[in-house]
Amino acid sequence: MMKSEVAILEKLFIKSGEIIDVRRWDGGNMYEIDVQLPKVDFGKWSKVKSIKCRVGNLHYTDYTPAIWNSEEKTCTLYIDTSHSGQGSNWAKLQQEGNIVHYLKIEDEKHIPLGNHLVFLGDQTAIGHFCALKQLAAVQTQISGIITFNDQRTADAFLDNCAWLPLTTSIGYESLYEETENFLNKNRFNYDELVFYIVGNSEMVVRLRRSIKAHGISPVQIKSKGFWH
């Protein structure tokens, strides 16, 4: 099948929106892309979502819509471009006025549960954590740790996502150590905690194992892994 024929076939299924702003963080590896999606009813959202964006010819990548505005029909995609791939290349080329094509928007399994949410993850999890924060009740306590590849990006996170009250670390080993410290510090409050682990799949497996080793029920551990 010729590429032109694939493109025509593809148009039968894809939807579109418009990019209204792009912000590149200090450090250069994180992009915030604001998208307007006129046909999406954000007011009905009660779970974290994923949007399957077209980033190349017949190639789609899942991102988590965050910081959505129901009236303006906009949301923000946080995209980590520190790894090579079509998604990273696509994000770096985006600018205001570009058309974004997507196949569908789906429910994720995660909803905010309990009075104290603990977020653990890497820089690919920013959008996911922002979405959980937006869905959580105002009185919900949020804490946790998010790890970055470098200090500049970690500092940029504190500047650009001040609404996420998370401790930053550099590298996965630091994240594992800080998680153990958190678990030991909160050992008398385990029943009050619900953990959300998001990011690199190997990291997710290791953190789940570590948390369960403290006697915490698997019901209190929610996770989503990404292959980089």
Accessible surface in RSA format (square Angstrom, percent):
REM  Atomic radii and reference values for relative SASA: ProtOr
REM  Chains: A
REM  Algorithm: Lee & Richards
REM  Probe-radius: 1.40
REM  Slices: 20
REM RES _ NUM      All-atoms   Total-Side   Main-Chain    Non-polar    All polar
REM                ABS   REL    ABS   REL    ABS   REL    ABS   REL    ABS   REL
RES MET A   1   168.04  87.0  84.16  55.7  83.88 199.7  89.70  76.3  78.34 103.8
RES MET A   2   135.29  70.1 132.59  87.7   2.70   6.4  98.44  83.7  36.84  48.8
RES LYS A   3   157.75  77.0 152.74  93.7   5.02  11.9  96.39  86.8  61.36  65.4
RES SER A   4    73.48  62.1  62.36  83.2  11.12  25.6  51.56 109.8  21.91  30.7
RES GLU A   5    90.09  51.7  85.46  64.7   4.63  11.0  31.40  60.7  58.70  47.9
RES VAL A   6    16.50  10.9  16.31  14.8   0.20   0.5  16.31  14.2   0.20   0.5
RES ALA A   7    34.78  32.0  33.53  51.7   1.25   2.8  34.27  48.3   0.51   1.3
RES ILE A   8   114.17  65.0 113.21  84.3   0.96   2.3 113.21  81.5   0.96   2.6
RES LEU A   9    84.27  46.9  82.38  58.9   1.89   4.8  84.06  59.0   0.21   0.6
RES GLU A  10    11.93   6.9   8.17   6.2   3.76   9.0  10.87  21.0   1.06   0.9
RES LYS A  11   147.47  71.9 128.81  79.0  18.66  44.4  73.83  66.5  73.64  78.4
RES LEU A  12   132.58  73.8  98.44  70.4  34.14  85.8 102.44  71.9  30.15  81.1
RES PHE A  13   120.87  60.5 107.86  66.8  13.01  33.9 113.20  68.6   7.67  22.0
RES ILE A  14    32.09  18.3  13.09   9.7  19.00  45.8  13.09   9.4  19.00  51.6
RES LYS A  15    92.36  45.1  85.43  52.4   6.94  16.5  69.04  62.1  23.32  24.8
RES SER A  16    55.03  46.5  43.03  57.4  12.00  27.6   6.35  13.5  48.68  68.2
RES GLY A  17     6.20   7.6   0.00   N/A   6.20   7.6   6.10  16.7   0.10   0.2
RES GLU A  18    72.23  41.5  71.86  54.4   0.37   0.9  10.13  19.6  62.10  50.7
RES ILE A  19     0.04   0.0   0.00   0.0   0.04   0.1   0.00   0.0   0.04   0.1
RES ILE A  20    66.18  37.7  54.88  40.9  11.30  27.2  55.78  40.2  10.40  28.2
RES ASP A  21    55.51  38.9  55.51  55.2   0.00   0.0  10.81  25.4  44.70  44.6
RES VAL A  22    38.22  25.1  15.42  14.0  22.80  54.9  15.42  13.4  22.80  61.8
RES ARG A  23    85.97  36.1  81.75  41.7   4.22  10.0  63.05  86.2  22.91  13.9
RES ARG A  24   160.19  67.3 128.92  65.7  31.27  74.4  35.51  48.5 124.68  75.6
RES TRP A  25     8.68   3.5   2.70   1.3   5.98  14.0   5.71   3.0   2.97   4.8
RES ASP A  26    89.03  62.4  72.89  72.5  16.14  38.2  37.29  87.8  51.74  51.6
RES GLY A  27    28.59  35.3   0.00   N/A  28.59  35.3   4.73  13.0  23.86  53.4
RES GLY A  28    11.16  13.8   0.00   N/A  11.16  13.8   6.29  17.3   4.86  10.9
RES ASN A  29    42.67  29.4  41.92  40.5   0.75   1.8   0.00   0.0  42.67  41.2
RES MET A  30     0.89   0.5   0.73   0.5   0.16   0.4   0.73   0.6   0.16   0.2
RES TYR A  31    18.53   8.7  18.53  10.5   0.00   0.0   8.11   6.1  10.42  12.8
RES GLU A  32    11.43   6.6  11.43   8.6   0.00   0.0   0.19   0.4  11.24   9.2
RES ILE A  33     0.00   0.0   0.00   0.0   0.00   0.0   0.00   0.0   0.00   0.0
RES ASP A  34    23.00  16.1  23.00  22.9   0.00   0.0   5.27  12.4  17.73  17.7
RES VAL A  35     1.93   1.3   1.93   1.7   0.00   0.0   1.93   1.7   0.00   0.0
RES GLN A  36    64.07  35.8  63.98  46.8   0.08   0.2   3.20   6.8  60.87  46.2
RES LEU A  37     0.34   0.2   0.11   0.1   0.23   0.6   0.34   0.2   0.00   0.0
RES PRO A  38    78.91  57.5  66.98  61.1  11.93  43.4  67.89  56.1  11.02  68.5
RES LYS A  39   180.15  87.9 143.82  88.2  36.33  86.5  95.18  85.7  84.97  90.5
RES VAL A  40    15.86  10.4  12.39  11.2   3.47   8.4  15.86  13.8   0.00   0.0
RES ASP A  41    71.19  49.9  63.39  63.1   7.80  18.4  28.82  67.8  42.37  42.3
RES PHE A  42     1.91   1.0   0.00   0.0   1.91   5.0   0.00   0.0   1.91   5.5
RES GLY A  43    57.29  70.7   0.00   N/A  57.29  70.7  24.82  68.1  32.47  72.7
RES LYS A  44   165.75  80.9 139.20  85.4  26.55  63.2  91.39  82.3  74.36  79.2
RES TRP A  45    27.28  10.9  11.08   5.4  16.20  38.0   3.32   1.8  23.95  38.9
RES SER A  46    77.69  65.6  65.99  88.1  11.70  26.9  43.68  93.0  34.01  47.6
RES LYS A  47    78.54  38.3  78.14  47.9   0.39   0.9  29.44  26.5  49.10  52.3
RES VAL A  48     0.00   0.0   0.00   0.0   0.00   0.0   0.00   0.0   0.00   0.0
RES LYS A  49    30.60  14.9  29.93  18.4   0.67   1.6   0.30   0.3  30.30  32.3
RES SER A  50     7.06   6.0   6.50   8.7   0.57   1.3   2.42   5.2   4.64   6.5
RES ILE A  51     2.28   1.3   2.28   1.7   0.00   0.0   2.28   1.6   0.00   0.0
RES LYS A  52    46.95  22.9  46.43  28.5   0.52   1.2  18.63  16.8  28.33  30.2
RES CYS A  53     0.08   0.1   0.08   0.1   0.00   0.0   0.00   0.0   0.08   0.1
RES ARG A  54    59.39  24.9  52.81  26.9   6.58  15.7   3.20   4.4  56.19  34.1
RES VAL A  55    14.13   9.3   0.00   0.0  14.13  34.1   1.52   1.3  12.61  34.2
RES GLY A  56    16.94  20.9   0.00   N/A  16.94  20.9  16.38  45.0   0.56   1.3
RES ASN A  57    73.40  50.6  49.78  48.1  23.63  56.9  31.09  74.8  42.32  40.9
RES LEU A  58   101.13  56.3  75.76  54.2  25.37  63.8  75.83  53.3  25.30  68.1
RES HIS A  59    70.67  38.6  68.73  47.8   1.94   5.0  42.31  43.6  28.36  33.0
RES TYR A  60    49.39  23.1  23.92  13.6  25.47  66.3  23.46  17.6  25.93  32.0
RES THR A  61    38.30  27.2  34.29  34.8   4.01   9.5  33.14  44.5   5.16   7.8
RES ASP A  62    72.12  50.5  51.05  50.8  21.07  49.8  18.44  43.4  53.68  53.5
RES TYR A  63    26.68  12.5  20.83  11.9   5.85  15.2  24.84  18.7   1.84   2.3
RES THR A  64    17.69  12.6  11.55  11.7   6.14  14.6   3.05   4.1  14.64  22.1
RES PRO A  65     0.17   0.1   0.00   0.0   0.17   0.6   0.00   0.0   0.17   1.1
RES ALA A  66     0.00   0.0   0.00   0.0   0.00   0.0   0.00   0.0   0.00   0.0
RES ILE A  67    70.10  39.9  62.94  46.9   7.16  17.3  63.30  45.6   6.80  18.4
RES TRP A  68    25.22  10.1  13.99   6.8  11.24  26.4   2.90   1.5  22.32  36.2
RES ASN A  69    60.15  41.5  55.81  53.9   4.34  10.4  13.70  33.0  46.45  44.9
RES SER A  70    52.62  44.5  38.56  51.5  14.05  32.4  26.28  56.0  26.34  36.9
RES GLU A  71   167.01  95.9 134.27 101.6  32.75  78.0  55.81 108.0 111.20  90.8
RES GLU A  72   106.84  61.3  98.31  74.4   8.53  20.3  35.47  68.6  71.37  58.3
RES LYS A  73    66.27  32.3  66.27  40.7   0.00   0.0  48.24  43.4  18.03  19.2
RES THR A  74    15.66  11.1  15.66  15.9   0.00   0.0   6.12   8.2   9.54  14.4
RES CYS A  75     1.92   1.5   0.33   0.4   1.59   3.7   1.23   3.1   0.69   0.7
RES THR A  76    10.43   7.4  10.43  10.6   0.00   0.0   0.64   0.9   9.79  14.8
RES LEU A  77     1.33   0.7   1.29   0.9   0.04   0.1   1.33   0.9   0.00   0.0
RES TYR A  78    18.35   8.6   3.01   1.7  15.34  39.9   0.58   0.4  17.77  21.9
RES ILE A  79     3.92   2.2   2.84   2.1   1.07   2.6   3.92   2.8   0.00   0.0
RES ASP A  80    12.26   8.6   5.39   5.4   6.87  16.3   1.86   4.4  10.40  10.4
RES THR A  81     5.35   3.8   0.14   0.1   5.21  12.4   0.00   0.0   5.35   8.1
RES SER A  82    47.94  40.5  11.40  15.2  36.54  84.2   9.90  21.1  38.04  53.3
RES HIS A  83    68.22  37.3  60.26  41.9   7.96  20.4  44.19  45.5  24.03  28.0
RES SER A  84   112.69  95.2  83.50 111.4  29.19  67.2  53.42 113.8  59.27  83.0
RES GLY A  85    32.86  40.5   0.00   N/A  32.86  40.5  30.85  84.6   2.01   4.5
RES GLN A  86    83.95  46.9  76.48  55.9   7.47  17.8  30.46  64.8  53.49  40.6
RES GLY A  87     9.91  12.2   0.00   N/A   9.91  12.2   5.70  15.6   4.21   9.4
RES SER A  88     3.77   3.2   1.03   1.4   2.74   6.3   0.74   1.6   3.03   4.2
RES ASN A  89    83.38  57.5  80.99  78.3   2.39   5.7  23.15  55.7  60.23  58.2
RES TRP A  90    28.19  11.3  23.97  11.6   4.22   9.9  17.65   9.4  10.54  17.1
RES ALA A  91     0.06   0.1   0.00   0.0   0.06   0.1   0.00   0.0   0.06   0.2
RES LYS A  92   105.69  51.6  82.46  50.6  23.23  55.3  38.97  35.1  66.72  71.1
RES LEU A  93   136.04  75.8 118.46  84.7  17.58  44.2 122.10  85.8  13.94  37.5
RES GLN A  94    22.65  12.7  11.81   8.6  10.84  25.8   0.00   0.0  22.65  17.2
RES GLN A  95   116.07  64.9 114.56  83.7   1.51   3.6  25.52  54.3  90.55  68.7
RES GLU A  96   128.96  74.0 107.35  81.2  21.61  51.5  28.35  54.8 100.61  82.1
RES GLY A  97    40.52  50.0   0.00   N/A  40.52  50.0  21.67  59.5  18.85  42.2
RES ASN A  98    42.79  29.5  37.51  36.2   5.28  12.7  11.06  26.6  31.73  30.7
RES ILE A  99    96.90  55.1  77.07  57.4  19.83  47.8  77.07  55.5  19.83  53.8
RES VAL A 100     1.79   1.2   0.97   0.9   0.81   2.0   1.79   1.6   0.00   0.0
RES HIS A 101    63.71  34.8  62.09  43.2   1.62   4.2  39.65  40.9  24.07  28.0
RES TYR A 102     4.67   2.2   4.67   2.7   0.00   0.0   2.19   1.6   2.48   3.1
RES LEU A 103    53.23  29.6  50.19  35.9   3.04   7.6  50.19  35.2   3.04   8.2
RES LYS A 104    85.28  41.6  83.93  51.5   1.36   3.2  38.70  34.8  46.59  49.6
RES ILE A 105    44.57  25.4  15.19  11.3  29.38  70.8  15.19  10.9  29.38  79.7
RES GLU A 106    71.06  40.8  66.49  50.3   4.57  10.9  23.55  45.6  47.51  38.8
RES ASP A 107    83.66  58.6  55.68  55.4  27.97  66.1  18.81  44.3  64.85  64.7
RES GLU A 108    27.91  16.0  24.07  18.2   3.84   9.1   4.67   9.0  23.24  19.0
RES LYS A 109   193.04  94.2 168.46 103.4  24.58  58.5 115.78 104.2  77.26  82.3
RES HIS A 110    10.13   5.5   8.74   6.1   1.39   3.5   6.05   6.2   4.07   4.7
RES ILE A 111    57.78  32.9  56.31  41.9   1.47   3.6  56.31  40.5   1.47   4.0
RES PRO A 112    31.72  23.1  12.72  11.6  19.00  69.0  12.96  10.7  18.76 116.6
RES LEU A 113    75.15  41.9  72.91  52.2   2.24   5.6  75.15  52.8   0.00   0.0
RES GLY A 114    51.56  63.6   0.00   N/A  51.56  63.6  27.72  76.1  23.85  53.4
RES ASN A 115   120.41  83.0 115.29 111.4   5.12  12.3  28.59  68.8  91.82  88.7
RES HIS A 116    18.00   9.8  18.00  12.5   0.00   0.0  12.29  12.7   5.71   6.6
RES LEU A 117     0.00   0.0   0.00   0.0   0.00   0.0   0.00   0.0   0.00   0.0
RES VAL A 118     0.00   0.0   0.00   0.0   0.00   0.0   0.00   0.0   0.00   0.0
RES PHE A 119     0.00   0.0   0.00   0.0   0.00   0.0   0.00   0.0   0.00   0.0
RES LEU A 120     0.00   0.0   0.00   0.0   0.00   0.0   0.00   0.0   0.00   0.0
RES GLY A 121     0.00   0.0   0.00   N/A   0.00   0.0   0.00   0.0   0.00   0.0
RES ASP A 122     4.23   3.0   4.23   4.2   0.00   0.0   4.23  10.0   0.00   0.0
RES GLN A 123     4.84   2.7   3.98   2.9   0.86   2.0   3.98   8.5   0.86   0.6
RES THR A 124    30.69  21.8  12.34  12.5  18.35  43.7  16.16  21.7  14.53  22.0
RES ALA A 125     0.00   0.0   0.00   0.0   0.00   0.0   0.00   0.0   0.00   0.0
RES ILE A 126     0.44   0.3   0.42   0.3   0.02   0.0   0.42   0.3   0.02   0.0
RES GLY A 127     4.00   4.9   0.00   N/A   4.00   4.9   2.99   8.2   1.01   2.3
RES HIS A 128     1.76   1.0   0.96   0.7   0.80   2.0   0.96   1.0   0.80   0.9
RES PHE A 129     0.00   0.0   0.00   0.0   0.00   0.0   0.00   0.0   0.00   0.0
RES CYS A 130     1.10   0.8   0.00   0.0   1.10   2.6   0.00   0.0   1.10   1.2
RES ALA A 131     0.02   0.0   0.02   0.0   0.00   0.0   0.02   0.0   0.00   0.0
RES LEU A 132     0.00   0.0   0.00   0.0   0.00   0.0   0.00   0.0   0.00   0.0
RES LYS A 133    73.35  35.8  67.31  41.3   6.04  14.4  22.75  20.5  50.59  53.9
RES GLN A 134    73.97  41.4  44.07  32.2  29.90  71.2  34.53  73.5  39.45  29.9
RES LEU A 135    41.74  23.2  13.90   9.9  27.84  70.0  16.74  11.8  24.99  67.3
RES ALA A 136    15.47  14.2   1.46   2.2  14.01  31.9   2.51   3.5  12.96  34.3
RES ALA A 137    54.90  50.5  34.18  52.7  20.72  47.1  45.52  64.1   9.38  24.8
RES VAL A 138   155.23 102.1 125.61 113.7  29.62  71.4 133.52 116.0  21.71  58.9
RES GLN A 139   148.71  83.2 116.92  85.4  31.79  75.7  64.88 138.1  83.83  63.6
RES THR A 140    22.81  16.2   7.28   7.4  15.53  37.0   1.14   1.5  21.66  32.8
RES GLN A 141   102.87  57.5  96.14  70.3   6.74  16.0  34.57  73.6  68.30  51.8
RES ILE A 142    15.71   8.9   3.25   2.4  12.46  30.0   3.25   2.3  12.46  33.8
RES SER A 143    23.82  20.1  23.82  31.8   0.00   0.0  23.73  50.5   0.09   0.1
RES GLY A 144     5.72   7.1   0.00   N/A   5.72   7.1   0.47   1.3   5.25  11.8
RES ILE A 145     7.50   4.3   7.50   5.6   0.00   0.0   7.50   5.4   0.00   0.0
RES ILE A 146     0.00   0.0   0.00   0.0   0.00   0.0   0.00   0.0   0.00   0.0
RES THR A 147     3.82   2.7   3.62   3.7   0.20   0.5   3.62   4.9   0.20   0.3
RES PHE A 148     2.26   1.1   0.00   0.0   2.26   5.9   1.63   1.0   0.64   1.8
RES ASN A 149    88.37  60.9  59.35  57.4  29.02  69.9  23.95  57.6  64.42  62.3
RES ASP A 150    45.86  32.1  42.51  42.3   3.35   7.9  38.54  90.7   7.32   7.3
RES GLN A 151    99.05  55.4  94.45  69.0   4.60  10.9  52.57 111.9  46.48  35.3
RES ARG A 152   141.37  59.4 138.74  70.7   2.63   6.3  60.86  83.2  80.51  48.8
RES THR A 153     0.51   0.4   0.51   0.5   0.00   0.0   0.34   0.5   0.17   0.3
RES ALA A 154     0.02   0.0   0.02   0.0   0.00   0.0   0.02   0.0   0.00   0.0
RES ASP A 155    65.33  45.8  63.78  63.5   1.56   3.7  24.66  58.0  40.67  40.6
RES ALA A 156     4.26   3.9   1.11   1.7   3.15   7.2   3.80   5.3   0.46   1.2
RES PHE A 157     0.31   0.2   0.31   0.2   0.00   0.0   0.31   0.2   0.00   0.0
RES LEU A 158    90.71  50.5  78.86  56.4  11.85  29.8  80.06  56.2  10.65  28.7
RES ASP A 159   118.96  83.3  87.64  87.2  31.32  74.1  27.14  63.9  91.82  91.6
RES ASN A 160    51.60  35.6  40.95  39.6  10.66  25.7   5.78  13.9  45.82  44.3
RES CYS A 161     0.71   0.5   0.00   0.0   0.71   1.7   0.00   0.0   0.71   0.8
RES ALA A 162    80.59  74.1  52.02  80.3  28.58  65.0  58.01  81.7  22.58  59.8
RES TRP A 163   105.59  42.4  89.08  43.1  16.52  38.8 101.18  53.9   4.41   7.2
RES LEU A 164     5.23   2.9   0.00   0.0   5.23  13.1   0.00   0.0   5.23  14.1
RES PRO A 165    74.28  54.1  49.95  45.5  24.33  88.4  63.62  52.5  10.66  66.3
RES LEU A 166    11.25   6.3   0.00   0.0  11.25  28.3   1.98   1.4   9.27  24.9
RES THR A 167    76.97  54.7  68.63  69.6   8.34  19.9  40.34  54.2  36.63  55.4
RES THR A 168    33.58  23.9  15.38  15.6  18.20  43.4   0.04   0.0  33.54  50.7
RES SER A 169     8.64   7.3   1.57   2.1   7.08  16.3   8.64  18.4   0.00   0.0
RES ILE A 170    67.87  38.6  52.96  39.5  14.91  35.9  52.96  38.1  14.91  40.5
RES GLY A 171    29.61  36.5   0.00   N/A  29.61  36.5  29.61  81.3   0.00   0.0
RES TYR A 172    73.29  34.2  69.17  39.4   4.12  10.7  61.58  46.3  11.70  14.4
RES GLU A 173   116.85  67.1 111.64  84.5   5.22  12.4  69.01 133.5  47.85  39.1
RES SER A 174    37.45  31.6  31.42  41.9   6.03  13.9  19.06  40.6  18.39  25.8
RES LEU A 175     0.00   0.0   0.00   0.0   0.00   0.0   0.00   0.0   0.00   0.0
RES TYR A 176    28.63  13.4  26.81  15.3   1.83   4.8  16.61  12.5  12.02  14.8
RES GLU A 177   112.48  64.6 105.72  80.0   6.76  16.1  34.98  67.7  77.50  63.3
RES GLU A 178    62.01  35.6  60.58  45.8   1.44   3.4   4.20   8.1  57.82  47.2
RES THR A 179     0.51   0.4   0.51   0.5   0.00   0.0   0.51   0.7   0.00   0.0
RES GLU A 180    62.39  35.8  62.39  47.2   0.00   0.0  39.87  77.1  22.52  18.4
RES ASN A 181    77.15  53.2  70.72  68.3   6.43  15.5  24.84  59.8  52.31  50.6
RES PHE A 182    30.88  15.4  26.27  16.3   4.61  12.0  30.47  18.5   0.41   1.2
RES LEU A 183     0.00   0.0   0.00   0.0   0.00   0.0   0.00   0.0   0.00   0.0
RES ASN A 184    71.08  49.0  70.94  68.6   0.14   0.3  20.53  49.4  50.55  48.9
RES LYS A 185   171.87  83.8 144.67  88.8  27.19  64.7  94.82  85.3  77.05  82.1
RES ASN A 186    22.62  15.6  22.18  21.4   0.44   1.1   0.44   1.1  22.18  21.4
RES ARG A 187   134.01  56.3 119.11  60.7  14.90  35.5  38.27  52.3  95.74  58.0
RES PHE A 188   170.17  85.1 136.41  84.5  33.76  87.8 142.43  86.4  27.74  79.4
RES ASN A 189    60.05  41.4  57.64  55.7   2.41   5.8   6.02  14.5  54.03  52.2
RES TYR A 190    34.48  16.1  32.75  18.6   1.74   4.5  31.14  23.4   3.34   4.1
RES ASP A 191   139.64  97.8 110.95 110.4  28.69  67.8  35.56  83.7 104.08 103.8
RES GLU A 192   108.43  62.3  96.50  73.0  11.93  28.4  40.39  78.1  68.04  55.6
RES LEU A 193     0.93   0.5   0.47   0.3   0.46   1.2   0.47   0.3   0.46   1.2
RES VAL A 194    18.04  11.9  18.04  16.3   0.00   0.0  18.04  15.7   0.00   0.0
RES PHE A 195     0.00   0.0   0.00   0.0   0.00   0.0   0.00   0.0   0.00   0.0
RES TYR A 196     0.16   0.1   0.16   0.1   0.00   0.0   0.16   0.1   0.00   0.0
RES ILE A 197     0.00   0.0   0.00   0.0   0.00   0.0   0.00   0.0   0.00   0.0
RES VAL A 198     0.00   0.0   0.00   0.0   0.00   0.0   0.00   0.0   0.00   0.0
RES GLY A 199     0.00   0.0   0.00   N/A   0.00   0.0   0.00   0.0   0.00   0.0
RES ASN A 200    32.79  22.6  32.79  31.7   0.00   0.0   0.23   0.5  32.56  31.5
RES SER A 201    15.31  12.9  13.98  18.7   1.33   3.1  11.65  24.8   3.66   5.1
RES GLU A 202   131.03  75.2 122.31  92.5   8.72  20.8  42.78  82.7  88.26  72.1
RES MET A 203     1.07   0.6   0.56   0.4   0.51   1.2   0.56   0.5   0.51   0.7
RES VAL A 204    10.04   6.6  10.04   9.1   0.00   0.0  10.04   8.7   0.00   0.0
RES VAL A 205    81.31  53.5  78.93  71.5   2.39   5.8  80.23  69.7   1.09   2.9
RES ARG A 206   103.22  43.3 102.24  52.1   0.98   2.3  27.93  38.2  75.30  45.6
RES LEU A 207     1.34   0.7   1.34   1.0   0.00   0.0   1.34   0.9   0.00   0.0
RES ARG A 208    62.00  26.0  62.00  31.6   0.00   0.0  18.18  24.9  43.81  26.6
RES ARG A 209   152.87  64.2 147.01  74.9   5.86  13.9  72.15  98.6  80.72  48.9
RES SER A 210    26.18  22.1  18.22  24.3   7.96  18.3  22.64  48.2   3.54   5.0
RES ILE A 211     0.00   0.0   0.00   0.0   0.00   0.0   0.00   0.0   0.00   0.0
RES LYS A 212    96.37  47.0  83.26  51.1  13.11  31.2  34.97  31.5  61.41  65.4
RES ALA A 213    87.50  80.5  43.68  67.4  43.82  99.7  56.61  79.7  30.89  81.8
RES HIS A 214    53.19  29.1  30.04  20.9  23.15  59.2  23.72  24.4  29.48  34.3
RES GLY A 215    68.86  84.9   0.00   N/A  68.86  84.9  37.11 101.8  31.76  71.1
RES ILE A 216     6.52   3.7   0.00   0.0   6.52  15.7   2.80   2.0   3.73  10.1
RES SER A 217    45.09  38.1  38.21  51.0   6.87  15.8  33.41  71.1  11.68  16.4
RES PRO A 218    73.58  53.6  66.80  60.9   6.79  24.7  67.15  55.4   6.43  40.0
RES VAL A 219   113.51  74.7 105.69  95.7   7.82  18.8 111.60  97.0   1.91   5.2
RES GLN A 220    30.93  17.3  30.11  22.0   0.82   2.0  18.85  40.1  12.08   9.2
RES ILE A 221     6.65   3.8   0.00   0.0   6.65  16.0   0.00   0.0   6.65  18.1
RES LYS A 222    50.99  24.9  47.37  29.1   3.62   8.6  24.36  21.9  26.63  28.4
RES SER A 223    39.40  33.3  15.80  21.1  23.60  54.4   0.00   0.0  39.40  55.2
RES LYS A 224    56.19  27.4  50.28  30.9   5.91  14.1  21.77  19.6  34.42  36.7
RES GLY A 225    35.47  43.7   0.00   N/A  35.47  43.7   6.54  17.9  28.94  64.8
RES PHE A 226    50.82  25.4  47.72  29.6   3.09   8.1  50.68  30.7   0.14   0.4
RES TRP A 227   215.32  86.4 184.80  89.5  30.51  71.6 158.24  84.4  57.08  92.6
RES HIS A 228   104.13  56.9  39.82  27.7  64.31 164.5  47.76  49.2  56.37  65.6
END  Absolute sums over single chains surface
CHAIN  1 A    11685.3       9412.7       2272.6       6116.0       5569.3
END  Absolute sums over all chains
TOTAL         11685.3       9412.7       2272.6       6116.0       5569.3
